[in-house]
C-alpha cells in the first residue's frame, strides 16, 4: 500500500492471489475448539493465539498437512494446534502445528512474555498469547497467577506458550532436622528464618544431587536442601544443596559471651573453626532450650549457620562425650582394637576404638600403627568408645621395646613394641648407653632381640638402658 501525506491509502497492489478463488487468504494460528460435520461439510472452530475466534466450513476435498503427509480432515481433534488459511469465508488449507515442551523454573514474568530456566540449563524466552491456558493441579488459573520461582511445564507452539502447567510453588531452603521414611514420607526442615516445619513429601517427589536423581532415603539429618511445594503445600521436588553437618560438629574450644558472641570448635577433622553467634541463637540440650552462656568448654556440639555464616542454632550432642588426657600404657591394633590410658594419678583404663576413629598428630592424620606406647595423648570418648585420638607428644618421652635392627654406621636402632608396631630412632650426640647394672656400654653391645628402655629428646635417644 502507498499512503499520501495525510496517511490515506492511494494505491494498493496485491502481492499474491489465492489460486482457487482469486482472493487473498487470511491466516489464523491457534487451537482447534470444535470440528463438526454438517450435511457432508466439515466446520472447524479455531481460537487464534491473539484470542480471535472463528468458525468456518472447510472447502471440499482439503486435508490436513502434517509433517509432509496429508491426513483426512476427520483426523482433526479438539485441542490440536493448526494453521488455517481462509478465503471467501472457507478454509482452503490446514497445516498441523506440532507442540513442544519446556520444563523448568520461571525466572521472569511479563504481560506477554515469560522466561524459564529449563532443566537442560538454558534460559528460554517465550511469547504468551492472550489465549494461553494456565492450570495447576488440574484447576484453571489466570496468567497472573504464574510467579517467579514457580516450577512449570509449558506447551510451546510457534514459540508461543499455549499452555502453562504450574507444577510447584516457589522454593524454600533449610537444614533437615528430621526425616520419616516409613509410610507417608515427611521431612522436617529449619529454614533461614529459624522456623522449623514439617512437610509431607509426595510419593513421586524428585530428589536431586549434583544433577543426578537420588532416593529420598539417601538424605540425612543436617543436609541443606531446597524444597519446592505444590498448591497443597506438599513437597514435589528436593535438591540437596550441601551438607555441613560433619564439619560443624565438634568440641567447644572457646566461648565468647561478652559483646558480640562467638564460639570456637575443633571438628572431627582436627580443624579449629571460629564463628560469630547471633544474639537470638537457639541452643538445645536434651530437647530443652538453654542459654548460650550455659555452654561449657569441652562439650560436643552441632552448629547450624544462617545464610550469612552466623551461628543461629546449637545443639549439645547427648552422647556423654568426654576428653581424657594421659599416656599410652598399652595398645592393640588387631581385630579387637583398644588403647589403655594411664592418667596423671597413675590409674589405667582400657578403651575400645571406633572403626572410624580419627587419629591426628600435629594436625595431620596418622595410622594406628604410628601410635607409640609411652606417648602423651588426648582421647575423645563417646558412649564408652574412642572416637578421636590426638597425639600431643611422642618425641620427649620414655619408650620400651625389643630391638629388631641396629645400624652402628647410622647410629640408629629399630624397636618393636608389644603392640607389634615398629619405630626407628637415631642416637643424639652424647647419648648415654647403660646395661642393667648401670655400666656404660656401646652401640656394638646392643643386639637384636634384647629389650631396651629409651629416653627421647626431640625424637632422638639421649639415654638407653639395656634390660
Secondary structure, DSSP 4 states (H G I P E B T S, - for coil): -EE-TTS-EEE-------TTTSSPPEEEEEEEEEEEEETTEEEEEEEETTS-EEEEEEPTT--EEETTEEE-GGG--TT-EEEEEEETTEEEEEEE---EEEEEEEEEEETTEEEEEETTS-EEEEE--TT-EEEETTEEE-GGG--TT-EEEEEEETTEEEEEEEEEPPEEEEEEEEEE-SSS-EEEEEETTS-EEEEEEEEEEEEEETTEE--GGG--TTEEEEEEE-TTS-EEEEEEEEE-TTTTEEEEEEEE-SSS-EEEEEETTS-EEEEEEEEEEEEEETTEEE-GGG--TT-EEEEEE-TTS-EEEEEE--S--EEEEEEEEEEEESSSEEEEEE-TTS-EEEEEEEEEEEEEETTEE--GGGPPTT-EEEEEEETTEEEEEEEEESSSSEEEEEEEEEETTTTEEEEE-TTS-EEEEEEEEEEEEE-TTS-B--GGG--TT-EEEEEEETTEEEEEEE-
